[in-house]
Amino acid sequence: MRLTIERESEKVYPDMKRVIARYFFYGEERARQVIGRVMALSEQEVFGTISPILQEYSKRHRNITRVLSRNCARLQPLFAGLGLDFEQLPPYRKLLLGSYFTHEYSIESAAFFNPSIVEDPDQSELQEGEKRVIISFRAVGEGHISSIVFRRAVLDKDANIHVLPAGNYIDEADTVRSAEYRKADFFAQPFAATLNPQVVAEIAPQLADRFEFNLLQKIVLEAQAAQPDDALRPAYDQLLWLAEAYYDLTFSLDTDLSDRVIFPVSDFERRGMEDARFVRFVEDDGRVVYYATYTAYDGATIAPKLLRTEDFISFRVMPLHGAGAHNKNLALFPRKIGGRFVMMSRIDGWSNYLMYSDNLNIWQAPVQIQEPISTWEFIQIGNCGSPIETEHGWLIITHGVGPMRRYCLGVSLLDLNDPAIEIGRLSEPLLIPNKEEREGYVPNVLYSCGSIIHEGKLVIPYGLSDYCSSFVTVDLASLLAKLLDKCSAV
């Protein structure tokens, strides 16, 4: 007997109109030319040029003057060489300078997919049986750059999902670099393997066991300036980029959740922040915090990273270290087991692994717990988000890749006390691409980064064909019965 599933008819599509105003640098030579041309304008010409820009773009951005001022401030290292005092520049000239180094970027014009879903910290003013949720998405824009965006939604008493309209203004967060680093962890990151060994051997001995970014920057810049080999100098920049892997993000309190976009900040994730798996984590003392694992991509190398937030306003971004912190598909369990953090991973690219750790940032000794068995998952099996706790075990939504690179969703059940033990696994896919869902940017792909249980239903948001997103609900009791039935599981 096949399970009865209900697909939502309403889908969430990319929106080309949602744009952010970002800093854009042309290179030092051209930048100096542009600055010189703007400085040659009269005050009347400056005002006549910037005034219509402010009028037009203030309708598209929450605070366009703040954006232009901030982008002008980023040019300060060039001003000194041109004999300019940034502090003495008139306000409108600063805004005009900033406008020449600003461009609009449509963050979700290409795709809006691979969602995860968690309970909203705010559950006020709801009807009985309703639950407010937060859905994260992977948004892809020009150049296939991925960022993390959010929507609020409400699950009604029948587990139908109602996604709230998105705001019209998008905002990036203010970024603060980490103040202190542990040297052992710093040079153990996956990206550290890409650094030039000669530069590491020169810089590392000058650092204490714990060091601050400002000190690292001073040591690196001095060594770079003294380096006679011009071909080696870019390697020093890479070392500073690695330090930028740690940072804090804070959004303005007057932004709606849907207006907040986590866009790549570190150079090691400049090509994308992919497939965030959010989980509502309950600490031993009952305190709730939200974590998300995601994949940082610089155009050549991938590495897993970790987000932490309590309110979806301020976020802490950190790398993950250790032999188990490699490849994609890391998903954190929603609580400790036996006093330790637990994580699923897929370090070999095609099987599911389990890891325990006393430190949330360090993961070692992964143990394989699942491998492809059925024909629809012969290429690979991986998780589709953090495990969900039920009275019968940990529910794992999986993805399987089979013939014609078709992605399907499956389900497994793991033991509550020892999740290395598989209690049951569906021998058939739970969800496969239908004819309405198989066409898109990457055909024949169904993928999810996290699900939730509500009112006896399993609610799975999923991306289809790497283009847009939809939702499916499954009766939880029927699903568990099938997983516990040894005759129908493998």
C-alpha positions as CSV (number, residue, x, y, z in Angstrom):
1,M,0.0,0.0,0.0
2,R,1.4,3.4,-1.0
3,L,1.2,6.3,1.4
4,T,-1.3,9.1,0.6
5,I,0.5,12.4,0.3
6,E,-1.0,15.9,-0.4
7,R,0.9,18.4,-2.6
8,E,0.1,22.0,-2.1
9,S,-1.1,23.6,-5.3
10,E,0.5,27.0,-4.4
11,K,4.2,27.3,-5.1
12,V,6.8,29.9,-4.2
13,Y,8.5,31.2,-7.3
14,P,11.6,33.4,-7.8
15,D,10.9,37.2,-7.7
16,M,13.0,39.2,-10.1
17,K,11.8,42.5,-8.5
18,R,13.4,41.9,-5.1
19,V,16.8,43.6,-5.3
20,I,19.5,44.8,-3.0
21,A,21.9,47.7,-3.6
22,R,25.5,46.3,-3.4
23,Y,29.0,47.7,-3.4
24,F,30.7,47.3,-6.8
25,F,34.4,48.0,-7.4
26,Y,35.9,48.4,-10.9
27,G,39.6,48.1,-9.9
28,E,41.9,50.8,-8.5
29,E,42.8,52.5,-11.8
30,R,39.3,53.0,-13.0
31,A,38.1,53.9,-9.5
32,R,40.6,56.7,-9.3
33,Q,39.5,58.0,-12.7
34,V,35.8,58.0,-11.6
35,I,36.6,59.7,-8.3
36,G,38.6,62.4,-10.2
37,R,35.8,63.0,-12.6
38,V,33.3,63.4,-9.8
39,M,35.6,65.7,-7.9
40,A,35.9,67.9,-11.0
41,L,32.1,68.6,-11.0
42,S,30.7,71.8,-9.6
43,E,28.4,71.6,-6.5
44,Q,25.4,72.5,-8.9
45,E,26.4,69.6,-11.2
46,V,26.7,67.2,-8.2
47,F,23.3,68.1,-6.9
48,G,21.7,68.0,-10.4
49,T,23.1,64.4,-10.9
50,I,22.4,62.9,-7.5
51,S,19.0,64.4,-6.8
52,P,17.0,62.4,-9.4
53,I,18.9,59.2,-8.4
54,L,17.8,59.7,-4.8
55,Q,14.2,60.3,-5.9
56,E,14.1,57.2,-8.1
57,Y,15.9,54.7,-5.9
58,S,14.4,55.8,-2.6
59,K,11.2,54.0,-3.9
60,R,13.2,50.8,-4.3
61,H,15.3,50.7,-1.2
62,R,14.6,51.3,2.5
63,N,17.5,53.8,3.0
64,I,19.3,54.4,-0.2
65,T,21.3,57.4,1.3
66,R,22.7,55.0,3.9
67,V,23.8,52.6,1.2
68,L,25.5,55.2,-0.9
69,S,27.2,56.8,2.1
70,R,28.5,53.3,3.2
71,N,29.8,52.5,-0.2
72,C,31.5,55.9,-0.5
73,A,33.2,55.2,2.8
74,R,34.7,52.0,1.4
75,L,36.7,54.2,-1.0
76,Q,38.6,55.9,1.8
77,P,41.9,54.1,1.1
78,L,41.9,55.6,-2.4
79,F,41.1,59.1,-1.2
80,A,44.3,59.6,0.7
81,G,46.4,58.8,-2.4
82,L,44.4,61.4,-4.3
83,G,45.0,64.1,-1.7
84,L,41.3,64.0,-0.6
85,D,40.0,64.3,3.0
86,F,37.0,62.1,3.2
87,E,35.6,63.9,6.3
88,Q,35.6,67.2,4.5
89,L,33.7,66.0,1.4
90,P,30.2,67.6,1.1
91,P,27.3,65.2,1.8
92,Y,25.9,65.2,-1.8
93,R,29.3,64.6,-3.3
94,K,29.8,61.6,-1.0
95,L,26.4,60.3,-2.1
96,L,27.2,60.8,-5.8
97,L,30.6,59.1,-5.3
98,G,28.9,56.2,-3.6
99,S,26.3,55.8,-6.4
100,Y,29.1,55.1,-9.0
101,F,30.2,52.2,-6.9
102,T,26.7,50.7,-6.2
103,H,24.7,48.4,-8.3
104,E,21.4,46.6,-7.9
105,Y,21.4,42.8,-7.6
106,S,18.3,40.7,-7.9
107,I,19.0,38.0,-5.3
108,E,16.3,35.5,-6.4
109,S,15.9,36.2,-10.1
110,A,17.2,32.7,-11.2
111,A,15.9,30.4,-8.5
112,F,14.2,30.0,-5.2
113,F,14.5,26.5,-3.8
114,N,15.8,24.0,-1.2
115,P,13.8,25.2,1.8
116,S,14.0,24.3,5.4
117,I,11.3,25.0,8.0
118,V,11.4,25.6,11.8
119,E,9.0,26.9,14.5
120,D,8.9,30.7,14.8
121,P,10.1,32.0,18.1
122,D,7.0,34.2,18.1
123,Q,3.8,32.1,18.6
124,S,1.6,35.0,19.8
125,E,-1.9,35.9,18.5
126,L,-2.7,32.6,16.8
127,Q,-5.9,30.6,16.6
128,E,-6.1,27.2,18.3
129,G,-4.3,24.6,16.2
130,E,-2.2,27.1,14.3
131,K,1.6,27.4,14.3
132,R,3.8,30.2,13.0
133,V,6.9,29.0,11.1
134,I,10.0,30.4,9.4
135,I,11.0,29.0,6.1
136,S,14.5,29.6,4.7
137,F,15.3,29.3,1.0
138,R,18.3,29.2,-1.2
139,A,17.9,32.2,-3.5
140,V,20.0,32.4,-6.7
141,G,20.6,35.5,-8.7
142,E,22.9,36.7,-11.5
143,G,26.1,34.7,-11.8
144,H,24.5,31.8,-9.9
145,I,25.4,33.4,-6.5
146,S,23.4,31.8,-3.7
147,S,22.2,33.6,-0.6
148,I,19.9,32.7,2.3
149,V,16.5,34.4,2.5
150,F,13.4,33.9,4.7
151,R,9.6,33.8,4.7
152,R,7.1,33.6,7.5
153,A,4.1,31.3,7.2
154,V,1.3,29.9,9.3
155,L,0.3,26.2,9.5
156,D,-3.5,25.9,10.2
157,K,-5.2,23.2,12.2
158,D,-5.3,21.0,9.1
159,A,-1.5,21.5,8.5
160,N,-2.2,23.6,5.4
161,I,0.5,26.2,4.9
162,H,-0.1,29.8,4.3
163,V,3.0,31.7,3.2
164,L,2.8,35.4,4.1
165,P,3.6,38.0,1.4
166,A,7.2,39.2,1.2
167,G,8.1,42.8,1.8
168,N,9.2,45.2,-0.9
169,Y,12.5,46.2,0.6
170,I,15.6,43.9,1.0
171,D,18.3,44.7,3.5
172,E,21.8,43.3,4.1
173,A,23.1,43.0,7.7
174,D,25.8,45.0,9.3
175,T,28.9,42.8,9.6
176,V,31.3,42.5,12.5
177,R,34.5,40.4,12.3
178,S,35.3,38.0,15.1
179,A,37.5,39.5,17.8
180,E,39.5,36.3,18.7
181,Y,40.6,33.1,17.1
182,R,42.1,29.8,18.4
183,K,45.2,29.1,16.2
184,A,44.7,25.3,16.3
185,D,41.2,25.6,15.0
186,F,42.0,28.4,12.6
187,F,44.6,26.4,10.6
188,A,42.5,23.2,10.8
189,Q,39.7,24.6,8.7
190,P,39.1,22.8,5.3
191,F,39.9,26.1,3.5
192,A,43.3,26.2,5.3
193,A,44.5,23.4,3.0
194,T,44.3,25.8,0.1
195,L,46.7,28.3,1.6
196,N,50.3,28.6,0.4
197,P,52.5,26.4,2.8
198,Q,55.3,28.9,2.6
199,V,53.1,31.8,3.8
200,V,51.6,29.6,6.6
201,A,55.0,28.6,7.8
202,E,56.0,32.3,7.9
203,I,52.9,33.6,9.7
204,A,51.8,30.8,12.0
205,P,54.8,31.0,14.4
206,Q,54.2,34.7,15.0
207,L,50.7,34.0,16.4
208,A,49.8,33.0,19.9
209,D,47.5,30.2,20.8
210,R,44.7,32.8,20.8
211,F,45.0,35.9,18.6
212,E,42.8,38.8,17.4
213,F,42.0,39.7,13.8
214,N,43.7,43.1,14.1
215,L,47.0,41.5,15.1
216,L,46.8,38.9,12.3
217,Q,46.1,41.7,9.8
218,K,49.1,43.7,11.0
219,I,51.4,40.6,10.8
220,V,50.1,39.6,7.4
221,L,50.3,43.0,5.8
222,E,53.8,43.6,7.0
223,A,55.0,40.3,5.7
224,Q,53.2,40.9,2.4
225,A,54.9,44.3,2.0
226,A,58.3,42.8,2.7
227,Q,57.7,39.8,0.3
228,P,60.0,40.3,-2.8
229,D,58.1,37.7,-4.9
230,D,55.1,39.5,-6.5
231,A,53.6,36.2,-7.5
232,L,53.4,35.2,-3.8
233,R,51.7,38.3,-2.5
234,P,48.1,37.2,-3.3
235,A,48.6,34.3,-0.9
236,Y,48.8,36.7,2.0
237,D,45.3,38.0,1.1
238,Q,44.0,34.5,1.1
239,L,45.1,34.1,4.7
240,L,43.1,37.2,5.7
241,W,40.1,35.9,3.7
242,L,40.3,32.8,5.9
243,A,40.0,35.0,9.0
244,E,36.9,36.5,7.5
245,A,35.1,33.2,7.8
246,Y,34.2,34.1,11.3
247,Y,31.8,37.1,11.6
248,D,28.6,38.4,13.1
249,L,25.6,39.7,11.2
250,T,23.0,42.1,12.6
251,F,19.9,43.3,10.8
252,S,18.0,46.5,11.6
253,L,15.1,46.0,14.0
254,D,12.7,47.7,11.5
255,T,13.1,45.0,8.9
256,D,10.6,42.4,8.2
257,L,11.9,38.8,8.2
258,S,11.3,38.5,4.5
259,D,13.5,41.6,3.9
260,R,16.6,40.0,5.5
261,V,19.1,38.5,3.1
262,I,22.2,36.7,4.3
263,F,24.5,37.4,1.3
264,P,28.1,36.0,1.0
265,V,30.5,38.1,3.1
266,S,33.7,36.0,3.3
267,D,35.7,35.6,0.2
268,F,35.7,31.8,0.8
269,E,31.9,31.8,0.2
270,R,31.8,34.5,-2.5
271,R,30.1,32.2,-5.0
272,G,27.4,31.1,-2.7
273,M,25.9,30.1,0.7
274,E,24.1,26.9,-0.3
275,D,21.3,24.7,1.2
276,A,21.0,26.0,4.8
277,R,19.5,23.4,7.1
278,F,17.9,25.2,10.0
279,V,17.1,23.4,13.2
280,R,15.4,24.5,16.4
281,F,17.9,23.2,19.0
282,V,16.9,22.8,22.7
283,E,19.7,23.1,25.2
284,D,20.0,21.0,28.3
285,D,18.6,23.8,30.4
286,G,15.6,24.1,28.0
287,R,16.8,27.3,26.3
288,V,16.1,27.4,22.6
289,V,18.6,28.4,19.9
290,Y,18.5,28.0,16.2
291,Y,21.4,26.6,14.2
292,A,21.9,26.1,10.5
293,T,24.6,24.2,8.6
294,Y,25.3,25.4,5.1
295,T,27.8,25.0,2.3
296,A,30.2,27.8,1.6
297,Y,31.5,27.9,-2.0
298,D,34.2,30.0,-3.5
299,G,33.9,28.9,-7.1
300,A,36.3,25.9,-6.6
301,T,36.2,24.7,-3.0
302,I,33.3,23.8,-0.8
303,A,33.2,23.7,3.0
304,P,30.5,23.4,5.7
305,K,29.8,26.3,8.0
306,L,27.5,27.0,10.9
307,L,25.0,29.8,11.6
308,R,23.6,30.5,15.1
309,T,20.7,32.8,16.0
310,E,18.2,33.2,18.7
311,D,15.9,35.8,17.1
312,F,16.7,35.8,13.3
313,I,17.9,39.3,13.7
314,S,21.5,38.7,14.9
315,F,23.5,35.8,13.5
316,R,26.9,34.3,14.3
317,V,28.8,32.7,11.4
318,M,31.5,30.1,12.1
319,P,33.4,27.4,10.2
320,L,33.3,23.8,11.2
321,H,36.5,21.8,11.8
322,G,37.5,18.2,11.9
323,A,37.7,15.1,9.7
324,G,33.9,14.9,9.6
325,A,33.4,18.5,8.6
326,H,33.8,17.9,4.9
327,N,31.6,17.7,1.8
328,K,27.9,18.7,1.9
329,N,24.8,17.5,3.8
330,L,25.7,18.2,7.4
331,A,22.6,18.3,9.6
332,L,22.5,18.8,13.3
333,F,20.2,16.8,15.6
334,P,17.7,19.1,17.5
335,R,19.1,18.1,20.9
336,K,22.0,16.3,22.5
337,I,22.0,12.6,22.9
338,G,23.9,11.1,25.8
339,G,25.2,14.6,26.7
340,R,26.8,15.1,23.3
341,F,26.0,17.0,20.1
342,V,25.1,14.7,17.1
343,M,25.4,15.4,13.4
344,M,24.6,13.6,10.2
345,S,27.0,14.0,7.3
346,R,27.9,12.6,3.9
347,I,31.7,12.8,3.8
348,D,32.2,10.3,1.0
349,G,29.5,11.9,-1.3
350,W,27.2,9.0,-1.5
351,S,26.3,7.5,2.0
352,N,25.0,8.8,5.3
353,Y,27.3,9.1,8.3
354,L,26.8,9.9,12.0
355,M,29.1,11.9,14.3
356,Y,29.2,12.8,18.0
357,S,31.0,15.8,19.5
358,D,31.5,17.7,22.7
359,N,32.3,20.8,20.7
360,L,29.7,22.1,18.3
361,N,32.5,23.4,15.9
362,I,34.7,20.3,15.8
363,W,33.5,17.0,14.3
364,Q,35.6,13.8,14.1
365,A,35.3,10.1,13.6
366,P,32.2,9.9,11.3
367,V,30.6,6.4,11.2
368,Q,28.6,5.2,8.2
369,I,25.0,4.3,9.1
370,Q,23.3,4.1,5.7
371,E,24.3,3.4,2.1
372,P,22.2,3.2,-1.1
373,I,20.1,0.1,-1.3
374,S,17.2,0.7,-3.7
375,T,17.5,1.3,-7.4
376,W,16.2,4.9,-7.1
377,E,19.2,5.8,-4.8
378,F,22.0,3.8,-6.3
379,I,24.1,7.0,-7.0
380,Q,23.8,8.5,-3.6
381,I,21.8,8.9,-0.4
382,G,21.8,12.0,1.8
383,N,19.7,13.7,4.4
384,C,17.1,16.4,3.7
385,G,17.6,18.3,6.9
386,S,17.9,17.7,10.6
387,P,16.3,14.6,12.1
388,I,12.8,15.0,13.6
389,E,12.1,13.4,17.0
390,T,9.0,11.2,17.3
391,E,8.0,8.7,20.0
392,H,9.1,5.8,17.8
393,G,12.5,7.2,16.7
394,W,14.3,9.9,14.7
395,L,12.6,10.5,11.4
396,I,15.0,11.2,8.6
397,I,13.9,12.6,5.3
398,T,16.5,11.5,2.7
399,H,17.2,12.2,-0.9
400,G,18.2,9.5,-3.3
401,V,19.7,9.9,-6.7
402,G,19.0,7.3,-9.3
403,P,18.8,6.8,-13.1
404,M,18.9,9.9,-15.3
405,R,20.1,11.8,-12.1
406,R,16.5,11.8,-10.8
407,Y,16.3,13.0,-7.2
408,C,13.5,11.4,-5.1
409,L,12.7,11.9,-1.4
410,G,12.7,8.9,1.0
411,V,12.2,8.3,4.7
412,S,14.1,6.4,7.4
413,L,13.6,5.9,11.1
414,L,16.5,5.7,13.5
415,D,16.7,4.6,17.1
416,L,16.1,7.5,19.7
417,N,19.0,6.5,22.0
418,D,21.4,5.2,19.3
419,P,20.6,6.8,15.9
420,A,23.3,4.6,14.3
421,I,20.6,1.9,14.5
422,E,18.2,2.0,11.6
423,I,14.7,0.8,12.6
424,G,13.1,1.1,9.2
425,R,13.5,2.6,5.7
426,L,10.9,3.0,3.0
427,S,11.7,0.7,0.1
428,E,10.0,3.1,-2.3
429,P,10.4,6.8,-2.7
430,L,8.0,9.0,-0.7
431,L,8.0,11.6,-3.4
432,I,9.2,11.6,-7.0
433,P,9.1,14.5,-9.5
434,N,5.8,14.5,-11.4
435,K,5.3,15.9,-14.9
436,E,4.5,19.4,-13.5
437,E,7.7,19.5,-11.4
438,R,10.4,17.8,-13.5
439,E,11.1,20.9,-15.7
440,G,13.3,23.6,-14.4
441,Y,16.9,24.9,-14.1
442,V,18.1,21.4,-13.1
443,P,15.4,18.9,-14.3
444,N,14.1,15.9,-12.3
445,V,15.3,17.2,-8.9
446,L,13.3,17.2,-5.6
447,Y,15.2,18.4,-2.6
448,S,14.5,19.6,0.9
449,C,16.6,21.0,3.7
450,G,14.2,20.5,6.7
451,S,10.7,19.5,7.6
452,I,8.3,19.9,10.6
453,I,5.5,17.9,12.3
454,H,2.2,19.7,13.0
455,E,-1.2,18.4,14.1
456,G,-0.3,14.8,13.2
457,K,1.1,15.7,9.8
458,L,4.6,15.7,8.5
459,V,5.0,18.9,6.5
460,I,7.9,18.9,3.9
461,P,8.8,22.0,2.0
462,Y,10.8,21.1,-1.1
463,G,12.6,22.6,-4.0
464,L,11.6,21.3,-7.5
465,S,14.1,21.2,-10.4
466,D,16.3,23.8,-8.6
467,Y,13.9,26.6,-9.6
468,C,11.0,27.1,-7.2
469,S,9.5,25.5,-4.1
470,S,6.4,23.7,-3.0
471,F,5.0,21.7,0.0
472,V,3.8,18.3,0.7
473,T,2.0,16.8,3.8
474,V,1.9,13.2,4.9
475,D,-0.1,11.6,7.7
476,L,2.5,10.9,10.4
477,A,0.8,7.9,11.9
478,S,0.5,6.1,8.6
479,L,4.1,6.9,7.7
480,L,5.4,5.6,11.1
481,A,3.3,2.5,10.8
482,K,4.8,1.8,7.4
483,L,8.4,2.4,8.7
484,L,7.8,0.1,11.7
485,D,6.3,-2.7,9.4
486,K,9.4,-4.9,8.7
487,C,7.7,-6.3,5.7
488,S,7.5,-2.9,3.9
489,A,10.8,-1.5,5.0
490,V,14.3,-2.6,4.1
